[in-house]
Amino acid sequence: MSQFIAEESFWNLFPNATLGVVLLKGIKNDGEVPQELKALLSKSNREAEKFLVKDKFNENPIVANWRSAYQKFKTKKGARCSIEALLKRVEKENPVGSINPLVDIYNSASLQFGFPCGAEDMDAFVGDLKLGITSGGDEFYLIGDTESSPTLEGELCYRDEQGAVCRCFNWRDGERTMITGNTTNAFLIMENVEEGRENELKQAISMIVEYAEKYLSATVETFFVTAENPSILL
């Protein structure tokens, strides 16, 4: 059985981090997005305005904290945390739109609670999924690309035995493991690198579980990965 492992190199950078993981099995993600989920996403876009308290976008606490985090490892030029990308859309009055039920659920939670969140098709993993600093050269195809954009030496990324799964921590997912309407088993992760926000993370994960059970017919397991408990079975 495969595992998710947050490696020592990750904890060396973020010793007090907490990673909220949801394993969603037997999901139905191929239908129309229910109106309630569309309404939830719309509400979440509005609620995210509470994180935009500064005139300069990069001075907002969530944005500033994650930019500081990204300075701890090698990144592709211009790579930004996924929650920054969502908040930028809110600031520009270009709300995050509906994609499919699962993505809408986790984007809603991300916007409401101010954490990066992403999901991967668990059946596409090859061997263990690991989060850590890579030596570089891991195969990675951005969605729609025909040429690989391999990882950099010293980059923090999610990777398996075939290559990178998500580059620059939570910047960009690859095509191989992306969530689609055909996904039936998903690995979802929400990252917190700030001390004192653990309860908010738990609330966000609870929200995801509630809507996943209701609208995806999912069987759900939740975990909180820490330096003391750095791995889980998938």
N, C-alpha and C positions, 0 to 999 in steps of 0.2 A: 504494500500500500504506500502511495506517495505521501509526501509531507510538504507543508509550508515551513520554511526555516528562515528566521531573521538572524543573519550571521553576526558574528562578533564585530565585524567591521562596521556594521550598522550601529550597534550599541556603543561602540567607541565614539561615534559622532553624536548620537542622541541617547544617552544612557537613561533618561527619564521618560522616553517615549512610551506611548501606549497605542497599539494597533488593534482596532476593532475589526474582527473578521466574521463574516456571515457566509456559511455554506448553504446554498440554495439548491435543492435537489428536486427533480421532477417538475420543473417549472413549465408553465405555458405562457410563452412570450410572443406568440405569433398572431394574436388577434388585434383588433382595433384598440386603441388606447381609450379606456373608459373615461367618461366625462369627469368623474370625480378626480381622477389622476391629473387630467388636464387642468382642472380648477386648482388642485393642490400645487401644481407647478407654477401656475400664475400667482397664487398667494405667496409661494415661497420666493419668487422673484421680488415681490413687493417687500416681504419681510427682510430680505437680505440688505435692504437699504440701511438697516440699523448698524451694519458694519462699516458704513461709509460716513465717517464722522469728521474727516479732515478735508480741507480744501484740495490738498495735493493727494492724489490717489495713492502714491507709494508711501505716504505717511500714516495711512490707516493701519491700526495695530496688526490685523491679520495679515495684510499684505507685507508690512515691514518685517514681521516675525518670520514669514516664510522666505522672504528674500534673504534674510540673514541665514536661515537654514541652508539655502541653496549655495551660499558661499563656502560651505564646509566641504564640498566635493566638486569634482570636475563636471561641467555641464556644457552642452551644446549652446552656442551663442544664441541668446534670446529665449532660452528655455525658462518657463515660469511654472510655478505651482498651479495645479488645476483649479483650486478655489480662486486664485487670483484671476484666472481667465473667466470664470463665471461672474465674479464681482465686477470685472471690467465691462462686461456686457450690461450688467445692471446699471452701472454708472453712465454708460453711453445710451441708456434707455433703449437698449436692444435686447429684450428679455430672452432668457434661455428657452428655447422652444422644445416641443414634444418630439421624441425620437421613437421610443418603444416603451412598453410598460415598465420594464426593469430599469432602464436608464432614467426614465422620468422619476421613478421612486427615489433612486439614489441621488439624482441631481436636486430633487426637492429637499432631501435631508441635508445635503451639502450646503445649499443656499440658506436654509433655516438656521443651521448650527455653525456654519463657518468652518467646516473641515473639508479637506480634499477627500474625495471618494471615487472609487472606480471598481469595475467588475470585469472579469475575464471568463471565457468559456472554459470550464474546468476540464472538459473532455479533450481539449486541444493541448493540454500540458504534456510535455515529454519528460518523465521522471519528476523529481522534486522541483518545487518552485522555491526560489531563494531570493532574499533581499539582502544586498550587500554591495561592497565596492568590487568592481570588476577589473580584470587586467586589460579589458578592451577587446575589440574584434568580435563581439557577439553579434550574430546575424540578427537583423531587425528590418522589417518592412513596414513603413508607414502605410496607412490605409490608402489604397489606390496607387502606390508606388510599384514599379517593376524592378528597381534596383535597391539592393540592401543599403541601409544607413547604419553601419556597425557602431557599437558602443565605443566610448573613449576610455583610455586607461585612466583609472581613478574615478570613474563615474559610478554613482550610486544608482542601481537599477534592480528591477525584478527580472529574473532570468530562469530558464530551465535548461535541460540538456541540449535543446536544439538552438537556443539563442535567447535574445532579450524578449521579454513580454511587455514591459512598460519601461520606457527610458527616462533618465534623469528623475529618479524617484517616482513622481506621479505626473510628470509632464505630458507624456504622449503614449497611448496604447498602440500596439501593433495589429496588423491585419489578421495574423494567424490565430490569435486568441480573442478577437473582438466579440462582443455580445451581438447576436443577431436574433431574428425571429425563430430560428431553428435551435437556439440554445436551450438545453434542458437541464444542465447542471452548471451552476455559476459559483465562482469564487469572488466574493465582494470584500473590499477592504477600505477602511476609513482610518486615516492617519492623524495622530495628535502628537506633536513634539513639544507642547507647552505643559509645564507643570501647572496643576490647579484646574485643568479643564476636563478631568476624567469623568466627572458626573455628566457634563454636557455630552461627552462622547457616548456614554451609556444611553442617554436619552435619544441621541441621534440613531444609534443602532436599534433601539427599541422601536422607533418610528419606522425604520426600514423593515423590520421583522413584521410589524403590524400590517403594513400594506402589501408586503410580499405574500404573506399567508392569505390575505383577503383577495388579492387580484391576480396572483400568479399560481395559486394552488400549490405553493411550495412547501416542501418539508425543510425545516430550518434548524440549523445549529449555529450557535454564536460562541465566540471565543474572544478573549482579550489577551493579546500577546505582549509580554513585557520582557525585560532583561532577565527576570527570574524564571520566566516560562516562554522561551523563545521559539518554540516549534509546536505545531499541531498536525494531526493526521487529517488528510483530505478524503 
